[in-house]
Amino acid sequence: MKIFPPFLFRASTASLLISASSWLAGADEGSPQWLEPSDPAIADQINDAKATLQILVTNLSSALTQAVQEGGPTNGVEVCQTQAPALTYQSKQDGPSAVTAVKRTSLQVRNPANSPDPAEQDALDRVARIISTGKPLPPLLVQELAGPSGEPEEIRVYKPLSVAAQCLACHGDSDSFSADLRNTLAQRYPLDTATGYAEGDWRGLIRISVTP
């Protein structure tokens, strides 16, 4: 399945500071355990996550493609701000009942609400290490998080994303953006760091939480 939603990813100093603070705040929660995605014991959770991913990608891609066609990249940014959070939540509602949460995250976010929590930070760091060795992006990553009692409480399935050509209209080289687009980004996302990408860059993760 080719995924090309409009949320790019790359590390930034500001987002690293945010994620480091989150990690320190949640340090007593324990480290997540990594699971093998092909493990038959979690096949149901993987299937539920994939079904939800498909819903999310379809809905976001459709909304943003239409927005850009109707009003260019500036309209796409506006629709992204007003509709993407609701569409992300709706994908959970429309997905299998075992899915408890859906989130888009990265180290270089456009919307600060998408900044990684400690477990997501761990997943992002893991992908960064994989890429640093010259290996391709993994299809999926899976974490198991324990509750206060030590029992499994949540399984998180992550889908790494790459930058597609159509994403560059508002996530590529900001020097190439129109004045209107730059103004819109400054007004709607004053802390935006999600620019400067090239096609094929790693851009972040979609996280699907599923009950164990």
N, C-alpha and C positions, 0 to 999 in steps of 0.2 A: 504494500500500500504506500503510495507516494503522499507525503504530508508536506504541505506548504502553507501553513498559517502565517500571519503577519507579525510574528513576535521574534525578533532576532536576538542573538546571544553573543556576548563577548565580555571578558573580564574588565572591570574598572575599579579604580582605587576606592571610589565612594561606595560602590556596592559591596566590595570586599569588607569594608569597615562595618557596614550594616550587618552582613552575614556573620562576621566575627563576633559582634555584640550579641547577636541572636544565639550563637553557639555557646558563648559564656553564660548567657541567661538560662540555657537549657542543658548545661553540662551534666546536671545530676540525673537527667532522664536516661542516661545510658546510650551506648552506641547502637545504631540499627544493625541488624544481621543481614548479610547478603545471601540471597537464595538464587539457585540456578533456574532461569526461566523455563528450561525444558523439563524440570522436575514434575513428574505426573501428579504428585501430591497437591500441586497448586494449579493444575490445568484449568479448573473451573474459574479461578480468579483471573488467570491470564486471558481466558476467553471473554470474561465479563469486561475486563479492561479494554481489550481490543474492540469490542462492540461499542463501548462508550467513546473511544478514540475516533472511531469512524463517524459517529454522530457529530462529535465536536468539530472535526475537520471539515465535514460536509457543510455544516451550518455556517461556520466562520468563513470558509472559502466562498460560499455562495453570497453571503452578505457583503463581503468586502469586494468581491469581483463586481457585483452590481453597483456598489457605491462608487468605485473608481470609474466604471464605465459611464456613470451618470454625471459625475462631478470631478473626476481626476483625483490625484493623490490627496489633495486637501480634504475632499469629501470623504475619502477613505479613512483619514485620521479621525475625523469627526464621528463617523459611524463606529470606528473601532472603540472610541471612548464611550459612546453612548450605548452600544449594543453588545460588544464583546463580553463584558462581565455577565450580562444576562444570558447570552448564548452559552457561555461556559457552564453556568449553573444549570441551564436547561438541559444540557447534555447529560448531567447527572440524573436529573429528573426523568429523562426519557430512556436512560440506560437501564441495565439490570438492577434489581433491587439491592444486590449486595454491594453496589458501588456507593460509597459514602461521601466522596469529595472529588473534585476535579480542579486542577490548578495549572497555570502556565508559569514557568519560572526561568530565571537565568541569572547570571552575574551582572549583566549589563542590561538593566530593565528600562522600559519606557514609563511604565506605571509602577511607582514604588510599592503598591499593594502586591505586586508579583515578586517582590524580593524573597529570596530563599529562607526557609526556616532551617534549623540545624540539620535535620535529616536530608532535606533537599540540597543543602550545601555539600553534604557528604557525597550525594549522588553526582553533583556537578563536578566536584573535585575528582571523582572516580573517572568520569568521562574525560576530563582534562588529562589525566595520567595516561589513559588509553591512547588518546590522540598524540601525546608527546612521544610515544614509542613508534609512531608511524602507522599504527593500526587504524582500520576504518571504524566509524561509529558503530557501537553495538546496536542491534535491533531493539533490544529492551534491556532494562535493568530492573531488578526486583529487590525490595527491602522488606524485612519483617520487623515491625516495631512492637516492643513489649509495653504493657501497662504497668501500673505501680506494683502489682502483685508478681510481675515477672512473666505472666502468661501472654502469649501473642495477642495483640490488640488490633493491629492494622497491617495490611500488606499494601505496599506502594509499588505500583508498576509505572516505570518511567519510559517514555518514548523520546529518544534524542532527535533533534530536528536540524536540518540543514537549510541554508538560505536558498530560496528559489529566485529566479530572475525577476518575477513580478513583485517580490518583496523589496527590491532595491529602490523602487519609486519613492519610498519614504523611510527606508532604512539603509540606503547606500551612502554614497559620498554627499555629505550635507552641502558642500560647495556647489553641487549640481542642482540643488533644490531651488524652486522658485521662491521669490520673496514672500508670496502668499503662504506657501507651505511652511517656510521657516517661522513665520509669524504665528501660524496656527499651532505648530508644535510648541513654540515658546509659551503660548497662552494656555494650551490644554495640558501640556506636560513640561512644566518648567524645570524639572529635574531629569529630563530625558537624557539618556546616554546610549540609546539603542540606534546609533548610526555608524557609518563607516565600514559597512560590510561589503563583501564581494560574493558573487554567486558561488555556492558550494561551501561557504563557511559554516562551521558549527554555530548554531544559534541558541540552543537552550533545550528545555525539557518540558513535556507535558506529563503531569503526574496524576495518576488515577489511584485513589485509595479504595481498597476492597476489604470486606470483612474476612478474617482468616477462615 
